Amino acid sequence: MGLFDHFRRGDDARDRVAIAIDVASGVLDECPVCRGISDKQRDDRLPAAELDVHQRFDRGDPSVMMFNGDRDDLIRRLRTVRGRFDYHCLCHSTG
């Protein structure tokens, strides 16, 4: 474990929240077979994901408590985490 890995772990947890919101709102897809996540370029679902973020903050949802009220950070992550995923999941890519 490197010196800066301690700080990176917090980012991983925040990214997991953004991924969960993206999957729940349809921005990202989760394969029912391999459970892999893929990005089908559903930009039209981003407003629904942003609305979900605002509703979670307004309700005081425990899943967003780590952001300490910083909605902009989570909304920014909704877009940036998509870069990790391919258009197809693993089982679809392999045939």
PDB file as gemmi writes it, atoms N, CA and C in Angstrom:
CRYST1    1.000    1.000    1.000  90.00  90.00  90.00 P 1                      
ATOM      1  N   MET A   1       0.849  -1.172   0.000  1.00  0.00           N  
ATOM      2  CA  MET A   1       0.000   0.000   0.000  1.00  0.00           C  
ATOM      3  C   MET A   1       0.892   1.232   0.000  1.00  0.00           C  
ATOM      4  N   GLY A   2       0.684   2.084  -0.978  1.00  0.00           N  
ATOM      5  CA  GLY A   2       1.466   3.294  -1.094  1.00  0.00           C  
ATOM      6  C   GLY A   2       0.953   4.387  -0.183  1.00  0.00           C  
ATOM      7  N   LEU A   3       1.691   5.456  -0.138  1.00  0.00           N  
ATOM      8  CA  LEU A   3       1.355   6.579   0.724  1.00  0.00           C  
ATOM      9  C   LEU A   3      -0.012   7.178   0.389  1.00  0.00           C  
ATOM     10  N   PHE A   4      -0.319   7.295  -0.899  1.00  0.00           N  
ATOM     11  CA  PHE A   4      -1.550   7.967  -1.299  1.00  0.00           C  
ATOM     12  C   PHE A   4      -2.726   7.011  -1.470  1.00  0.00           C  
ATOM     13  N   ASP A   5      -2.518   5.702  -1.307  1.00  0.00           N  
ATOM     14  CA  ASP A   5      -3.618   4.752  -1.416  1.00  0.00           C  
ATOM     15  C   ASP A   5      -4.661   4.958  -0.330  1.00  0.00           C  
ATOM     16  N   HIS A   6      -4.245   5.473   0.803  1.00  0.00           N  
ATOM     17  CA  HIS A   6      -5.194   5.752   1.884  1.00  0.00           C  
ATOM     18  C   HIS A   6      -6.247   6.765   1.432  1.00  0.00           C  
ATOM     19  N   PHE A   7      -5.821   7.762   0.680  1.00  0.00           N  
ATOM     20  CA  PHE A   7      -6.753   8.788   0.211  1.00  0.00           C  
ATOM     21  C   PHE A   7      -7.593   8.270  -0.953  1.00  0.00           C  
ATOM     22  N   ARG A   8      -7.048   7.390  -1.747  1.00  0.00           N  
ATOM     23  CA  ARG A   8      -7.751   6.853  -2.908  1.00  0.00           C  
ATOM     24  C   ARG A   8      -8.918   5.960  -2.499  1.00  0.00           C  
ATOM     25  N   ARG A   9      -8.815   5.276  -1.377  1.00  0.00           N  
ATOM     26  CA  ARG A   9      -9.890   4.393  -0.940  1.00  0.00           C  
ATOM     27  C   ARG A   9     -11.194   5.155  -0.757  1.00  0.00           C  
ATOM     28  N   GLY A  10     -11.134   6.372  -0.294  1.00  0.00           N  
ATOM     29  CA  GLY A  10     -12.340   7.183  -0.161  1.00  0.00           C  
ATOM     30  C   GLY A  10     -12.963   7.484  -1.501  1.00  0.00           C  
ATOM     31  N   ASP A  11     -12.128   7.696  -2.513  1.00  0.00           N  
ATOM     32  CA  ASP A  11     -12.631   7.942  -3.858  1.00  0.00           C  
ATOM     33  C   ASP A  11     -13.310   6.699  -4.423  1.00  0.00           C  
ATOM     34  N   ASP A  12     -12.773   5.523  -4.128  1.00  0.00           N  
ATOM     35  CA  ASP A  12     -13.392   4.293  -4.616  1.00  0.00           C  
ATOM     36  C   ASP A  12     -14.788   4.126  -4.047  1.00  0.00           C  
ATOM     37  N   ALA A  13     -14.968   4.427  -2.783  1.00  0.00           N  
ATOM     38  CA  ALA A  13     -16.291   4.319  -2.165  1.00  0.00           C  
ATOM     39  C   ALA A  13     -17.251   5.329  -2.792  1.00  0.00           C  
ATOM     40  N   ARG A  14     -16.765   6.506  -3.068  1.00  0.00           N  
ATOM     41  CA  ARG A  14     -17.607   7.526  -3.702  1.00  0.00           C  
ATOM     42  C   ARG A  14     -17.972   7.119  -5.126  1.00  0.00           C  
ATOM     43  N   ASP A  15     -17.011   6.529  -5.824  1.00  0.00           N  
ATOM     44  CA  ASP A  15     -17.297   6.060  -7.178  1.00  0.00           C  
ATOM     45  C   ASP A  15     -18.337   4.943  -7.166  1.00  0.00           C  
ATOM     46  N   ARG A  16     -18.288   4.075  -6.168  1.00  0.00           N  
ATOM     47  CA  ARG A  16     -19.276   2.996  -6.075  1.00  0.00           C  
ATOM     48  C   ARG A  16     -20.685   3.559  -5.896  1.00  0.00           C  
ATOM     49  N   VAL A  17     -20.821   4.641  -5.155  1.00  0.00           N  
ATOM     50  CA  VAL A  17     -22.130   5.280  -4.992  1.00  0.00           C  
ATOM     51  C   VAL A  17     -22.609   5.819  -6.337  1.00  0.00           C  
ATOM     52  N   ALA A  18     -21.729   6.471  -7.079  1.00  0.00           N  
ATOM     53  CA  ALA A  18     -22.095   7.013  -8.385  1.00  0.00           C  
ATOM     54  C   ALA A  18     -22.476   5.895  -9.353  1.00  0.00           C  
ATOM     55  N   ILE A  19     -21.743   4.792  -9.324  1.00  0.00           N  
ATOM     56  CA  ILE A  19     -22.064   3.663 -10.198  1.00  0.00           C  
ATOM     57  C   ILE A  19     -23.426   3.080  -9.840  1.00  0.00           C  
ATOM     58  N   ALA A  20     -23.697   2.944  -8.548  1.00  0.00           N  
ATOM     59  CA  ALA A  20     -24.994   2.404  -8.116  1.00  0.00           C  
ATOM     60  C   ALA A  20     -26.145   3.296  -8.573  1.00  0.00           C  
ATOM     61  N   ILE A  21     -25.966   4.600  -8.499  1.00  0.00           N  
ATOM     62  CA  ILE A  21     -27.011   5.527  -8.944  1.00  0.00           C  
ATOM     63  C   ILE A  21     -27.168   5.448 -10.458  1.00  0.00           C  
ATOM     64  N   ASP A  22     -26.059   5.371 -11.187  1.00  0.00           N  
ATOM     65  CA  ASP A  22     -26.125   5.249 -12.643  1.00  0.00           C  
ATOM     66  C   ASP A  22     -26.839   3.967 -13.069  1.00  0.00           C  
ATOM     67  N   VAL A  23     -26.563   2.872 -12.382  1.00  0.00           N  
ATOM     68  CA  VAL A  23     -27.235   1.603 -12.708  1.00  0.00           C  
ATOM     69  C   VAL A  23     -28.727   1.696 -12.372  1.00  0.00           C  
ATOM     70  N   ALA A  24     -29.048   2.255 -11.215  1.00  0.00           N  
ATOM     71  CA  ALA A  24     -30.448   2.357 -10.794  1.00  0.00           C  
ATOM     72  C   ALA A  24     -31.268   3.243 -11.724  1.00  0.00           C  
ATOM     73  N   SER A  25     -30.643   4.261 -12.289  1.00  0.00           N  
ATOM     74  CA  SER A  25     -31.381   5.185 -13.145  1.00  0.00           C  
ATOM     75  C   SER A  25     -31.309   4.819 -14.628  1.00  0.00           C  
ATOM     76  N   GLY A  26     -30.549   3.791 -14.971  1.00  0.00           N  
ATOM     77  CA  GLY A  26     -30.492   3.346 -16.360  1.00  0.00           C  
ATOM     78  C   GLY A  26     -29.395   3.955 -17.189  1.00  0.00           C  
ATOM     79  N   VAL A  27     -28.524   4.744 -16.592  1.00  0.00           N  
ATOM     80  CA  VAL A  27     -27.389   5.307 -17.336  1.00  0.00           C  
ATOM     81  C   VAL A  27     -26.420   4.180 -17.694  1.00  0.00           C  
ATOM     82  N   LEU A  28     -26.143   3.313 -16.732  1.00  0.00           N  
ATOM     83  CA  LEU A  28     -25.323   2.123 -16.943  1.00  0.00           C  
ATOM     84  C   LEU A  28     -26.216   0.897 -16.860  1.00  0.00           C  
ATOM     85  N   ASP A  29     -25.820  -0.157 -17.557  1.00  0.00           N  
ATOM     86  CA  ASP A  29     -26.583  -1.404 -17.546  1.00  0.00           C  
ATOM     87  C   ASP A  29     -25.804  -2.478 -16.806  1.00  0.00           C  
ATOM     88  N   GLU A  30     -26.529  -3.291 -16.035  1.00  0.00           N  
ATOM     89  CA  GLU A  30     -25.925  -4.441 -15.379  1.00  0.00           C  
ATOM     90  C   GLU A  30     -26.448  -5.699 -16.062  1.00  0.00           C  
ATOM     91  N   CYS A  31     -25.530  -6.532 -16.532  1.00  0.00           N  
ATOM     92  CA  CYS A  31     -25.891  -7.760 -17.233  1.00  0.00           C  
ATOM     93  C   CYS A  31     -26.491  -8.761 -16.237  1.00  0.00           C  
ATOM     94  N   PRO A  32     -27.638  -9.337 -16.558  1.00  0.00           N  
ATOM     95  CA  PRO A  32     -28.232 -10.311 -15.645  1.00  0.00           C  
ATOM     96  C   PRO A  32     -27.485 -11.645 -15.610  1.00  0.00           C  
ATOM     97  N   VAL A  33     -26.608 -11.894 -16.580  1.00  0.00           N  
ATOM     98  CA  VAL A  33     -25.881 -13.154 -16.645  1.00  0.00           C  
ATOM     99  C   VAL A  33     -24.555 -13.063 -15.897  1.00  0.00           C  
ATOM    100  N   CYS A  34     -23.685 -12.148 -16.331  1.00  0.00           N  
ATOM    101  CA  CYS A  34     -22.345 -12.070 -15.738  1.00  0.00           C  
ATOM    102  C   CYS A  34     -22.230 -11.003 -14.655  1.00  0.00           C  
ATOM    103  N   ARG A  35     -23.267 -10.214 -14.481  1.00  0.00           N  
ATOM    104  CA  ARG A  35     -23.295  -9.114 -13.509  1.00  0.00           C  
ATOM    105  C   ARG A  35     -22.283  -8.019 -13.841  1.00  0.00           C  
ATOM    106  N   GLY A  36     -21.780  -8.035 -15.063  1.00  0.00           N  
ATOM    107  CA  GLY A  36     -20.876  -6.985 -15.508  1.00  0.00           C  
ATOM    108  C   GLY A  36     -21.639  -5.712 -15.824  1.00  0.00           C  
ATOM    109  N   ILE A  37     -20.975  -4.611 -15.735  1.00  0.00           N  
ATOM    110  CA  ILE A  37     -21.610  -3.317 -16.003  1.00  0.00           C  
ATOM    111  C   ILE A  37     -21.102  -2.806 -17.336  1.00  0.00           C  
ATOM    112  N   SER A  38     -22.014  -2.278 -18.125  1.00  0.00           N  
ATOM    113  CA  SER A  38     -21.651  -1.732 -19.425  1.00  0.00           C  
ATOM    114  C   SER A  38     -22.286  -0.359 -19.598  1.00  0.00           C  
ATOM    115  N   ASP A  39     -21.683   0.416 -20.471  1.00  0.00           N  
ATOM    116  CA  ASP A  39     -22.158   1.770 -20.753  1.00  0.00           C  
ATOM    117  C   ASP A  39     -22.759   1.785 -22.146  1.00  0.00           C  
ATOM    118  N   LYS A  40     -24.063   1.821 -22.224  1.00  0.00           N  
ATOM    119  CA  LYS A  40     -24.767   1.820 -23.512  1.00  0.00           C  
ATOM    120  C   LYS A  40     -24.990   3.233 -24.045  1.00  0.00           C  
ATOM    121  N   GLN A  41     -24.254   4.198 -23.501  1.00  0.00           N  
ATOM    122  CA  GLN A  41     -24.321   5.594 -23.954  1.00  0.00           C  
ATOM    123  C   GLN A  41     -25.728   6.172 -23.818  1.00  0.00           C  
ATOM    124  N   ARG A  42     -26.350   5.917 -22.671  1.00  0.00           N  
ATOM    125  CA  ARG A  42     -27.701   6.410 -22.409  1.00  0.00           C  
ATOM    126  C   ARG A  42     -27.628   7.795 -21.763  1.00  0.00           C  
ATOM    127  N   ASP A  43     -27.138   8.757 -22.510  1.00  0.00           N  
ATOM    128  CA  ASP A  43     -27.032  10.121 -22.002  1.00  0.00           C  
ATOM    129  C   ASP A  43     -28.394  10.717 -21.658  1.00  0.00           C  
ATOM    130  N   ASP A  44     -29.433  10.212 -22.286  1.00  0.00           N  
ATOM    131  CA  ASP A  44     -30.774  10.725 -22.012  1.00  0.00           C  
ATOM    132  C   ASP A  44     -31.245  10.383 -20.600  1.00  0.00           C  
ATOM    133  N   ARG A  45     -30.576   9.452 -19.913  1.00  0.00           N  
ATOM    134  CA  ARG A  45     -30.940   9.061 -18.555  1.00  0.00           C  
ATOM    135  C   ARG A  45     -30.181   9.856 -17.488  1.00  0.00           C  
ATOM    136  N   LEU A  46     -29.214  10.681 -17.895  1.00  0.00           N  
ATOM    137  CA  LEU A  46     -28.444  11.462 -16.922  1.00  0.00           C  
ATOM    138  C   LEU A  46     -29.311  12.410 -16.091  1.00  0.00           C  
ATOM    139  N   PRO A  47     -30.304  13.096 -16.661  1.00  0.00           N  
ATOM    140  CA  PRO A  47     -31.155  13.937 -15.809  1.00  0.00           C  
ATOM    141  C   PRO A  47     -31.875  13.142 -14.715  1.00  0.00           C  
ATOM    142  N   ALA A  48     -32.271  11.916 -14.997  1.00  0.00           N  
ATOM    143  CA  ALA A  48     -32.909  11.080 -13.978  1.00  0.00           C  
ATOM    144  C   ALA A  48     -31.916  10.727 -12.871  1.00  0.00           C  
ATOM    145  N   ALA A  49     -30.668  10.478 -13.251  1.00  0.00           N  
ATOM    146  CA  ALA A  49     -29.638  10.179 -12.257  1.00  0.00           C  
ATOM    147  C   ALA A  49     -29.368  11.398 -11.376  1.00  0.00           C  
ATOM    148  N   GLU A  50     -29.321  12.578 -11.992  1.00  0.00           N  
ATOM    149  CA  GLU A  50     -29.103  13.803 -11.220  1.00  0.00           C  
ATOM    150  C   GLU A  50     -30.266  14.062 -10.268  1.00  0.00           C  
ATOM    151  N   LEU A  51     -31.476  13.805 -10.724  1.00  0.00           N  
ATOM    152  CA  LEU A  51     -32.651  13.955  -9.862  1.00  0.00           C  
ATOM    153  C   LEU A  51     -32.561  12.999  -8.677  1.00  0.00           C  
ATOM    154  N   ASP A  52     -32.118  11.780  -8.924  1.00  0.00           N  
ATOM    155  CA  ASP A  52     -31.947  10.804  -7.844  1.00  0.00           C  
ATOM    156  C   ASP A  52     -30.927  11.304  -6.826  1.00  0.00           C  
ATOM    157  N   VAL A  53     -29.851  11.935  -7.301  1.00  0.00           N  
ATOM    158  CA  VAL A  53     -28.843  12.496  -6.390  1.00  0.00           C  
ATOM    159  C   VAL A  53     -29.466  13.553  -5.496  1.00  0.00           C  
ATOM    160  N   HIS A  54     -30.200  14.482  -6.093  1.00  0.00           N  
ATOM    161  CA  HIS A  54     -30.818  15.549  -5.305  1.00  0.00           C  
ATOM    162  C   HIS A  54     -31.819  14.989  -4.296  1.00  0.00           C  
ATOM    163  N   GLN A  55     -32.589  13.994  -4.695  1.00  0.00           N  
ATOM    164  CA  GLN A  55     -33.556  13.400  -3.783  1.00  0.00           C  
ATOM    165  C   GLN A  55     -32.861  12.686  -2.627  1.00  0.00           C  
ATOM    166  N   ARG A  56     -31.756  12.016  -2.912  1.00  0.00           N  
ATOM    167  CA  ARG A  56     -31.019  11.339  -1.837  1.00  0.00           C  
ATOM    168  C   ARG A  56     -30.451  12.342  -0.841  1.00  0.00           C  
ATOM    169  N   PHE A  57     -29.917  13.445  -1.338  1.00  0.00           N  
ATOM    170  CA  PHE A  57     -29.403  14.475  -0.426  1.00  0.00           C  
ATOM    171  C   PHE A  57     -30.529  15.102   0.379  1.00  0.00           C  
ATOM    172  N   ASP A  58     -31.659  15.366  -0.257  1.00  0.00           N  
ATOM    173  CA  ASP A  58     -32.785  15.983   0.438  1.00  0.00           C  
ATOM    174  C   ASP A  58     -33.351  15.081   1.528  1.00  0.00           C  
ATOM    175  N   ARG A  59     -33.353  13.770   1.289  1.00  0.00           N  
ATOM    176  CA  ARG A  59     -33.855  12.813   2.279  1.00  0.00           C  
ATOM    177  C   ARG A  59     -32.827  12.494   3.359  1.00  0.00           C  
ATOM    178  N   GLY A  60     -31.592  12.879   3.143  1.00  0.00           N  
ATOM    179  CA  GLY A  60     -30.537  12.537   4.096  1.00  0.00           C  
ATOM    180  C   GLY A  60     -30.174  11.060   4.014  1.00  0.00           C  
ATOM    181  N   ASP A  61     -30.204  10.522   2.820  1.00  0.00           N  
ATOM    182  CA  ASP A  61     -29.909   9.102   2.587  1.00  0.00           C  
ATOM    183  C   ASP A  61     -28.485   8.771   3.051  1.00  0.00           C  
ATOM    184  N   PRO A  62     -28.315   7.682   3.793  1.00  0.00           N  
ATOM    185  CA  PRO A  62     -26.979   7.321   4.287  1.00  0.00           C  
ATOM    186  C   PRO A  62     -25.976   7.020   3.176  1.00  0.00           C  
ATOM    187  N   SER A  63     -26.445   6.663   1.994  1.00  0.00           N  
ATOM    188  CA  SER A  63     -25.515   6.334   0.909  1.00  0.00           C  
ATOM    189  C   SER A  63     -24.728   7.554   0.422  1.00  0.00           C  
ATOM    190  N   VAL A  64     -25.227   8.760   0.666  1.00  0.00           N  
ATOM    191  CA  VAL A  64     -24.531   9.961   0.197  1.00  0.00           C  
ATOM    192  C   VAL A  64     -23.898  10.762   1.331  1.00  0.00           C  
ATOM    193  N   MET A  65     -23.924  10.225   2.541  1.00  0.00           N  
ATOM    194  CA  MET A  65     -23.376  10.952   3.692  1.00  0.00           C  
ATOM    195  C   MET A  65     -21.875  11.213   3.551  1.00  0.00           C  
ATOM    196  N   MET A  66     -21.159  10.317   2.870  1.00  0.00           N  
ATOM    197  CA  MET A  66     -19.707  10.486   2.725  1.00  0.00           C  
ATOM    198  C   MET A  66     -19.338  11.709   1.889  1.00  0.00           C  
ATOM    199  N   PHE A  67     -20.312  12.271   1.177  1.00  0.00           N  
ATOM    200  CA  PHE A  67     -20.042  13.450   0.351  1.00  0.00           C  
ATOM    201  C   PHE A  67     -20.156  14.753   1.143  1.00  0.00           C  
ATOM    202  N   ASN A  68     -20.631  14.674   2.371  1.00  0.00           N  
ATOM    203  CA  ASN A  68     -20.737  15.844   3.245  1.00  0.00           C  
ATOM    204  C   ASN A  68     -21.463  17.013   2.592  1.00  0.00           C  
ATOM    205  N   GLY A  69     -22.551  16.705   1.897  1.00  0.00           N  
ATOM    206  CA  GLY A  69     -23.361  17.752   1.288  1.00  0.00           C  
ATOM    207  C   GLY A  69     -22.869  18.260  -0.051  1.00  0.00           C  
ATOM    208  N   ASP A  70     -21.793  17.695  -0.583  1.00  0.00           N  
ATOM    209  CA  ASP A  70     -21.220  18.147  -1.853  1.00  0.00           C  
ATOM    210  C   ASP A  70     -21.911  17.442  -3.018  1.00  0.00           C  
ATOM    211  N   ARG A  71     -23.027  17.993  -3.438  1.00  0.00           N  
ATOM    212  CA  ARG A  71     -23.797  17.403  -4.536  1.00  0.00           C  
ATOM    213  C   ARG A  71     -23.033  17.464  -5.846  1.00  0.00           C  
ATOM    214  N   ASP A  72     -22.283  18.534  -6.055  1.00  0.00           N  
ATOM    215  CA  ASP A  72     -21.562  18.691  -7.311  1.00  0.00           C  
ATOM    216  C   ASP A  72     -20.533  17.587  -7.525  1.00  0.00           C  
ATOM    217  N   ASP A  73     -19.891  17.152  -6.454  1.00  0.00           N  
ATOM    218  CA  ASP A  73     -18.912  16.067  -6.567  1.00  0.00           C  
ATOM    219  C   ASP A  73     -19.593  14.795  -7.056  1.00  0.00           C  
ATOM    220  N   LEU A  74     -20.727  14.452  -6.480  1.00  0.00           N  
ATOM    221  CA  LEU A  74     -21.428  13.236  -6.883  1.00  0.00           C  
ATOM    222  C   LEU A  74     -21.971  13.360  -8.298  1.00  0.00           C  
ATOM    223  N   ILE A  75     -22.510  14.498  -8.653  1.00  0.00           N  
ATOM    224  CA  ILE A  75     -23.036  14.691 -10.012  1.00  0.00           C  
ATOM    225  C   ILE A  75     -21.908  14.603 -11.038  1.00  0.00           C  
ATOM    226  N   ARG A  76     -20.758  15.140 -10.706  1.00  0.00           N  
ATOM    227  CA  ARG A  76     -19.590  15.049 -11.595  1.00  0.00           C  
ATOM    228  C   ARG A  76     -19.159  13.586 -11.756  1.00  0.00           C  
ATOM    229  N   ARG A  77     -19.191  12.839 -10.671  1.00  0.00           N  
ATOM    230  CA  ARG A  77     -18.804  11.417 -10.724  1.00  0.00           C  
ATOM    231  C   ARG A  77     -19.778  10.582 -11.540  1.00  0.00           C  
ATOM    232  N   LEU A  78     -21.044  10.976 -11.615  1.00  0.00           N  
ATOM    233  CA  LEU A  78     -22.006  10.242 -12.437  1.00  0.00           C  
ATOM    234  C   LEU A  78     -21.521  10.134 -13.872  1.00  0.00           C  
ATOM    235  N   ARG A  79     -20.841  11.160 -14.335  1.00  0.00           N  
ATOM    236  CA  ARG A  79     -20.332  11.178 -15.710  1.00  0.00           C  
ATOM    237  C   ARG A  79     -18.952  10.526 -15.826  1.00  0.00           C  
ATOM    238  N   THR A  80     -18.089  10.789 -14.857  1.00  0.00           N  
ATOM    239  CA  THR A  80     -16.704  10.319 -14.997  1.00  0.00           C  
ATOM    240  C   THR A  80     -16.559   8.817 -14.797  1.00  0.00           C  
ATOM    241  N   VAL A  81     -17.398   8.182 -13.981  1.00  0.00           N  
ATOM    242  CA  VAL A  81     -17.253   6.739 -13.771  1.00  0.00           C  
ATOM    243  C   VAL A  81     -17.624   5.947 -15.017  1.00  0.00           C  
ATOM    244  N   ARG A  82     -18.347   6.544 -15.912  1.00  0.00           N  
ATOM    245  CA  ARG A  82     -18.759   5.847 -17.131  1.00  0.00           C  
ATOM    246  C   ARG A  82     -17.569   5.505 -18.015  1.00  0.00           C  
ATOM    247  N   GLY A  83     -16.484   6.221 -17.888  1.00  0.00           N  
ATOM    248  CA  GLY A  83     -15.301   5.963 -18.699  1.00  0.00           C  
ATOM    249  C   GLY A  83     -14.646   4.620 -18.416  1.00  0.00           C  
ATOM    250  N   ARG A  84     -14.959   4.012 -17.303  1.00  0.00           N  
ATOM    251  CA  ARG A  84     -14.373   2.709 -16.949  1.00  0.00           C  
ATOM    252  C   ARG A  84     -14.989   1.541 -17.698  1.00  0.00           C  
ATOM    253  N   PHE A  85     -16.168   1.734 -18.237  1.00  0.00           N  
ATOM    254  CA  PHE A  85     -16.939   0.606 -18.753  1.00  0.00           C  
ATOM    255  C   PHE A  85     -17.020   0.637 -20.269  1.00  0.00           C  
ATOM    256  N   ASP A  86     -17.006  -0.565 -20.851  1.00  0.00           N  
ATOM    257  CA  ASP A  86     -17.145  -0.723 -22.295  1.00  0.00           C  
ATOM    258  C   ASP A  86     -18.622  -0.712 -22.672  1.00  0.00           C  
ATOM    259  N   TYR A  87     -18.859  -0.722 -23.975  1.00  0.00           N  
ATOM    260  CA  TYR A  87     -20.231  -0.749 -24.471  1.00  0.00           C  
ATOM    261  C   TYR A  87     -20.883  -2.098 -24.183  1.00  0.00           C  
ATOM    262  N   HIS A  88     -20.101  -3.175 -24.245  1.00  0.00           N  
ATOM    263  CA  HIS A  88     -20.620  -4.522 -23.996  1.00  0.00           C  
ATOM    264  C   HIS A  88     -20.045  -5.067 -22.697  1.00  0.00           C  
ATOM    265  N   CYS A  89     -20.826  -5.919 -22.038  1.00  0.00           N  
ATOM    266  CA  CYS A  89     -20.339  -6.599 -20.849  1.00  0.00           C  
ATOM    267  C   CYS A  89     -19.410  -7.738 -21.272  1.00  0.00           C  
ATOM    268  N   LEU A  90     -18.808  -8.387 -20.291  1.00  0.00           N  
ATOM    269  CA  LEU A  90     -17.831  -9.438 -20.571  1.00  0.00           C  
ATOM    270  C   LEU A  90     -18.447 -10.611 -21.325  1.00  0.00           C  
ATOM    271  N   CYS A  91     -19.607 -11.087 -20.909  1.00  0.00           N  
ATOM    272  CA  CYS A  91     -20.182 -12.255 -21.589  1.00  0.00           C  
ATOM    273  C   CYS A  91     -20.652 -11.931 -23.000  1.00  0.00           C  
ATOM    274  N   HIS A  92     -21.072 -10.709 -23.230  1.00  0.00           N  
ATOM    275  CA  HIS A  92     -21.493 -10.318 -24.570  1.00  0.00           C  
ATOM    276  C   HIS A  92     -20.295 -10.099 -25.481  1.00  0.00           C  
ATOM    277  N   SER A  93     -19.198  -9.627 -24.917  1.00  0.00           N  
ATOM    278  CA  SER A  93     -17.991  -9.388 -25.706  1.00  0.00           C  
ATOM    279  C   SER A  93     -17.332 -10.694 -26.153  1.00  0.00           C  
ATOM    280  N   THR A  94     -17.426 -11.727 -25.323  1.00  0.00           N  
ATOM    281  CA  THR A  94     -16.773 -12.984 -25.640  1.00  0.00           C  
ATOM    282  C   THR A  94     -17.635 -13.910 -26.482  1.00  0.00           C  
ATOM    283  N   GLY A  95     -18.854 -13.537 -26.705  1.00  0.00           N  
ATOM    284  CA  GLY A  95     -19.670 -14.312 -27.623  1.00  0.00           C  
ATOM    285  C   GLY A  95     -20.778 -14.983 -26.967  1.00  0.00           C  
TER     286      GLY A  95                                                      
END                                                                             
